[in-house]
Every structure is written in structure tokens, then in C-alpha cells.
Amino acid sequence: MKITLKRTPEQIELVKAMASRNRSVAYEAQVALAEFIGPVLAEVVNNAPTISNLFTTLQFNADDNPSIPLDLYYDINDEDYVKVYSQSHAGGLPTNQVLPTMSELKIATYSLDSAVSFDRRYAAKSRLDVVSKTFTRVAQEILAKQETTSASLVMGSLADAVTSSTDHLRVSSQTGGRFLLDDMNKMMTLSKRINTSFLGGTPAAGQSRGITDLIVSPEIVEELRAMAYNPINTYATASTGNDIAAPDELRMSVYNSAGLPEFYGISIMEILELGVGKKFTNVFQSAAAAGSTTAQTWQNANDDLVVGLDRSRESLVRAVAVDSETGGEFTLMADDQYSIRQNKIGYFGSLEEGRMVLDDRALVGTIINYNA
């Protein structure tokens, strides 16, 4: 992520004006830059390829008390009560609320803030690189907070997800420490089984749901790349001499696209926070202790996690406040706490949002145990 201010005469003069000894001129220049760069920061954050942007955005007025009518998000013949996962504060573990389908769900929102400052002399010398990196830091801090909040919600919801006595998690036991086509195939079948029509049967033609995205660690992507040269069958071992290689077309496609943006028709999102003992796997471990039966088998020292997501289902929802004056989601303002004696220029920005999982049937997962 990088934000760059071009060295045009107008922007150079605007940055220089922020260092003026005339307080009115300096403050007006700071406000003008904030109004210009605020929407840019919001656009950068909203388009970053991260877990937080897997959520569908629902906008509401900043002074409003947002809510969602649950009956519009569930089929008419669903059970009378549904589970909704949400957070009361940023980064907290998700709370499971059991609500009637006919109720109005009040959205719990919270504020994500960032404050930065830089020495006034950088503005006086037209150091646009310093100013650019300052705003880049604002975007990075907001995005990091959104990532932590989103991961806590997704991992906690997945750990507790059970539909009609069917656990949304499965343990990869066919081949210990491996993620093969068989595991992906079974995840796709599991996703189909828990996503039925409103009558409990087959969805209408063309509406059959399944996995659209996989969220995986670099080690799992390594396993996918290895299908170009490793056997992929699950019923024979190396000692039997009956190993089966993937079809030539599949091996060549994997070999020629080592980055693997897509595999088996499913988009691959590779994140460093997943993996044995990593940040998001630790979050899952915290939720697994009180989660479903399968989740409680989690062994943090040796386990990895593969998360499957169905983005065709409007399940992951992010409600975000829109400023009534600017119409933007992210509000950036000049920080007036600094005096001339402190010789600093500051900005602070914030956005108000709330995240929910309205339907956990969009989430499935596979636990990979490297000691199996």
C-alpha cells in the first residue's frame, strides 16, 4: 500500500502553506489537504485485498441508529430463531446472539481511529514524500485494525458453526500434514450439504451454493503448488508403488501459474497471519475451546487452518457510517492540538463501522494437523 502526492505546483504550494506562521493560513491549508486526501484514504483501504474486504458494505448516516430486518436475509421457511455473530468493540471475540427471524437487529458499531504528526520543517521544504508516507501510515493503521476485527469475527464464527448437527469444520485425516485435492473436494461437498434451499432440498437451477474463496497460509499454497510434481491420491502410499499423479493439464496449469490466484475454480487468498502458531490461528484457538466438537480438537502447536467462504451468500456484512457533509466513509481532520512552539503538523482520522456474520453457513473449514 502506497499513497503518493505528485509534485505539481498547486500541491507544493499547499504543503508549503501548512508551515506558514500565520495560523489561519496554515490551518486552512491543513483542512484543504485533509478534504482532498480523506476520500483517497477511504478508497485505498476499501480496495486492499484483505479479509476485511470480504464483507459486503452497508452504508448508513453517521447520526443514525442502524439496524437490519433479519427476515429479509433468511428464507421464509427457516427456523424461527437464527444465530448472528457480532462484536461490541473492535478486535473483540464475536458474540453469538440468538434472535427471532422477524426481529430487527440493532448493529453494534465502534470507531477505528488513527492520529499522526510530522515536523513542520518538512512542509516548509515541500517534502511531499514525508507527507505522503504520513497518510500511508494512517491507511495502514486503519487497515490493520480492520483486519484484526474481521479475523476475530470470522474465526470465532467458524469455530462455533453447526448446521442441522453438521459441523462446518472437518479434520484432514486422509494424509497427515497435507492439503490435497481430496480435502478441497470434501470441503466443497460439505458446503453444498449445509446450503440447502428453503425447503431443505436442492436449490433452484443455477442457484446452488458452494465455496468461492479459500483463505490459506503460505504453507497450504505450497501444498497446492506441489501438485505439479507430487502424487495426489489418498488411497495409496509411496511404499505401495501405486501413487497417482495429477492429470497433465492440471499439473501444467499449476506449474505455469505458481502464484495460484485461482485453483479448482476457487479464488485463493494467501495471508501470512495463518499457519502453525500464527496470529489468526491463535485467534481461532481462543474461540475453539468453547466452539464445536471438531473445533475443540484444535492443537495450536501443530495445526493449520483452511477457511472456505461462500461470497455468493450475503452473510458477511459491514455497516459503515457515512459523513453527512462529505459523503465519505473515512473522516480525516486537521489536528489542532499542536501550537507553533511544538513545531508539528498533525492529522487524525476515524471511521465508524460494525461487522456481523448473519449466516454462518457461508463458512466452512479444514484443520490440518502436521503431526497426524
C-alpha positions, 0 to 999 in steps of 0.5 A: 500500500502506497499513497503518493502526492505528485509534485505539481505546483498547486500541491507544493504550494499547499504543503508549503502553506501548512508551515506558514506562521500565520495560523489561519493560513496554515490551518486552512491549508491543513483542512484543504489537504485533509478534504482532498486526501480523506476520500483517497484514504477511504478508497485505498483501504476499501480496495486492499485485498484483505479479509476485511474486504470480504464483507459486503458494505452497508452504508448508513448516516453517521447520526443514525441508529442502524439496524437490519430486518433479519427476515429479509436475509433468511428464507421464509421457511427457516427456523424461527430463531437464527444465530448472528455473530457480532462484536461490541468493540473492535478486535473483540471475540464475536458474540453469538446472539440468538434472535427471532427471524422477524426481529430487527437487529440493532448493529453494534458499531465502534470507531477505528481511529488513527492520529499522526504528526510530522515536523513542520520543517518538512512542509516548509521544504515541500517534502511531499514524500514525508507527507505522503508516507504520513497518510500511508501510515494512517491507511495502514493503521486503519487497515490493520485494525480492520483486519484484526476485527474481521479475523476475530469475527470470522474465526470465532464464527467458524469455530462455533458453526453447526448446521442441522448437527453438521459441523462446518469444520472437518479434520484432514485425516486422509494424509497427515500434514497435507492439503490435497485435492481430496480435502478441497473436494470434501470441503466443497461437498460439505458446503453444498450439504449445509446450503440447502434451499428453503425447503431443505432440498436442492436449490433452484437451477443455477442457484446452488451454493458452494465455496468461492474463496479459500483463505490459506497460509503460505504453507497450504499454497505450497501444498497446492503448488506441489501438485505439479510434481507430487502424487495426489491420491489418498488411497495409496502410499509411496511404499505401495508403488501405486501413487497417482499423479495429477492429470497433465493439464492440471499439473501444467496449469499449476506449474505455469501459474505458481502464484495460484490466484485461482485453483479448482475454480476457487479464488485463493487468498494467501495471508501470512497471519495463518499457519502453525502458531500464527496470529489468526490461528491463535485467534481461532484457538481462543474461540475453539475451546468453547466452539464445536466438537471438531473445533475443540480438537484444535492443537495450536502447536501443530495445526493449520487452518483452511477457511472456505467462504461462500461470497455468493451468500450475503452473510458477511456484512459491514455497516459503515457510517457515512459523513453527512457533509462529505459523503465519505466513509473515512473522516480525516481532520486537521489536528489542532492540538499542536501550537507553533512552539511544538513545531508539528503538523498533525492529522487524525482520522476515524471511521465508524463501522460494525461487522456481523456474520448473519449466516454462518453457513457461508463458512466452512473449514479444514484443520490440518494437523502436521503431526497426524 
